[in-house]
């Protein structure tokens, strides 16, 4: 890994749809066709009922800030301070991410604030989903 570069995920057959969606600017989730549960992270079976009858769907990209911590120590690919956050997607699942597009302060990062997904290209094959305040 080059100095200062963020570690990147390695897509697997189970996660390929998610990374292809991110590259295309879409947040993709899986939904169980049997019990209708929508979930994240990607996996080949429903975590609620264990059915393998699952489908991939495009998410709205809307979320609310559920929790966060502001990290002040440097890490490869991150300029401190930066928020490490858990967002609750409009479709229900929660996901860990980073917040962008606003100051990384408690005054700017309010719990339950409306967020929307944005994608940042990291390589020719990987774009990462981040969240920014809605409307910015």
C-alpha positions in Angstrom: 0.0 0.0 0.0 1.4 3.4 -1.0 2.0 5.9 1.8 -1.0 8.0 2.6 -3.4 5.9 0.6 -6.6 4.6 2.1 -6.9 0.8 2.3 -9.4 -0.4 -0.3 -11.8 -3.3 -0.1 -11.4 -6.4 -2.3 -14.8 -7.3 -3.9 -15.9 -10.9 -3.5 -18.6 -12.7 -5.5 -21.0 -11.8 -2.5 -20.2 -8.1 -2.5 -19.5 -7.5 -6.3 -23.0 -6.0 -6.8 -22.4 -3.5 -4.1 -19.1 -2.3 -5.5 -20.4 -2.2 -9.1 -23.3 0.0 -7.8 -20.9 2.3 -5.9 -18.8 2.7 -9.1 -22.0 3.6 -11.0 -23.1 6.1 -8.3 -25.8 3.8 -6.8 -26.1 2.6 -3.2 -27.3 -1.0 -3.6 -28.8 -3.1 -0.8 -30.2 -6.6 -0.6 -33.8 -7.5 0.2 -35.3 -10.8 1.1 -38.0 -11.8 -1.3 -39.6 -14.1 1.4 -39.7 -11.9 4.6 -39.1 -8.5 2.9 -36.2 -7.6 5.2 -33.7 -5.2 3.7 -30.1 -5.6 5.0 -26.5 -4.5 4.9 -23.7 -5.7 4.6 -24.1 -7.9 1.6 -24.4 -11.6 2.1 -25.9 -14.5 0.1 -28.8 -15.1 2.6 -31.2 -13.1 4.7 -29.9 -12.5 8.2 -33.5 -12.5 9.5 -35.0 -15.7 8.1 -31.9 -17.4 6.4 -33.6 -17.5 3.0 -31.4 -17.4 0.0 -34.2 -15.9 -2.0 -32.7 -12.4 -2.0 -32.6 -9.6 -4.6 -30.5 -6.5 -5.1 -32.2 -3.2 -5.2 -31.1 0.4 -5.6 -31.4 2.3 -2.3 -32.7 5.9 -2.0 -29.3 7.1 -0.7 -31.0 8.9 2.2 -30.0 8.4 5.8 -29.9 9.9 9.3 -26.9 10.2 11.4 -27.2 7.6 14.2 -23.8 7.9 15.9 -20.3 9.1 15.3 -16.9 9.8 16.8 -14.5 12.5 15.6 -11.1 10.9 15.2 -8.1 13.2 15.6 -5.2 10.8 14.9 -3.8 10.4 11.4 -4.4 7.2 9.6 -3.5 6.2 6.0 -5.7 8.0 3.6 -7.5 10.1 6.3 -6.7 13.8 7.2 -7.7 14.4 10.8 -10.1 15.4 12.2 -12.6 13.1 10.4 -15.9 11.6 11.5 -16.4 7.8 11.7 -20.1 7.4 11.7 -23.0 5.0 11.7 -25.9 6.1 9.6 -29.4 4.6 9.5 -30.5 4.2 5.9 -34.0 5.2 4.9 -34.6 1.5 4.1 -33.7 0.5 7.6 -30.2 -1.0 7.7 -27.3 0.8 9.4 -23.9 1.2 7.9 -20.5 2.5 9.0 -19.2 5.3 6.9 -17.5 8.7 6.9 -19.2 12.1 6.9 -18.1 14.6 4.3 -19.1 18.0 3.1 -19.2 19.7 6.5 -17.0 20.7 9.4 -16.0 17.7 11.5 -17.2 19.2 14.7 -20.0 18.4 17.2 -21.7 21.7 16.2 -22.0 20.5 12.6 -22.7 16.9 13.2 -26.1 16.6 14.9 -27.6 13.2 15.7 -30.6 12.4 13.5 -29.5 15.0 10.9 -30.6 14.2 7.3 -27.8 12.9 5.1 -27.5 11.7 1.5 -25.0 9.4 -0.1 -22.1 10.7 -2.2 -19.4 8.6 -3.8 -15.6 9.2 -4.0 -13.6 7.4 -6.6 -10.6 5.7 -5.1 -9.3 3.6 -8.0 -10.5 2.5 -11.4 -12.6 -0.2 -9.8 -13.5 1.2 -6.3 -15.7 4.1 -5.3 -16.5 4.5 -1.7 -19.9 5.6 -0.3 -19.7 8.5 2.1 -22.6 10.6 3.5 -23.0 14.4 3.5 -25.6 16.7 4.9 -28.7 16.6 2.7 -29.0 19.4 0.3 -25.3 20.4 0.3 
